[in-house]
């Protein structure tokens, strides 16, 4: 080729050859070809160094990867997000966690935007080391500095925190990142809600659902939503449950028969016949009551509300 073009091949052609040597495991030949490039005054670019750094990391020759990184900077070639991600992953794999964190900060200082992959490497690496609290602090710090990628899904961290019973820390992370534009995914919210329900923090779970609906129009699956309604009805907050149902319906939720049955049972338990009957009639309109006998059964149950209310009042008086 060089004889035909009477000149130097482009760096992209050299990169293809180096990549071929690396892929076939011939690292010495790849490095030899790289040295020949430099001697021939073909300036390596960021792709050249990324190929070599990635190859050395995959071959567990991390010290050589760091040498290439140093040489890269000496030659005035600026690393990109792929370079940093490769080295950060390598540092975590070598259990050099603090150096990995340091490289993330170096990346930020050089103006290189964090990617989803950067965040995943950081979260996965720190959590495997049992440094979950530090992971939360770093993500919240990066969020405040505005360097987290938009749309980053921190589901893994939320799941780990809720699994450890630390749902309030998970909620703090969600609200902090959300306030800076990093909206949690639906699955993250479902895990968060399950974590709060496990701690019987019904108020916090309801507030989260309201925020999802009002700010993002994010609608839960009907099974998870019904579980929230039941929790509210169990603590005699059926009116709040029904209000939440109406809000969710306005955002696209399709209530099922269980949704209505939960509300009817809640109103009956609280002795609220009139509101309960409104829900039963809505069930009828929606086609959730198969026949007249079922309708009468629900209405008869609600007609006992006043007697139940008087009985509860008498019990409290005693």
Beta strands, then each sheet from edge to edge (+ up, - down):
end
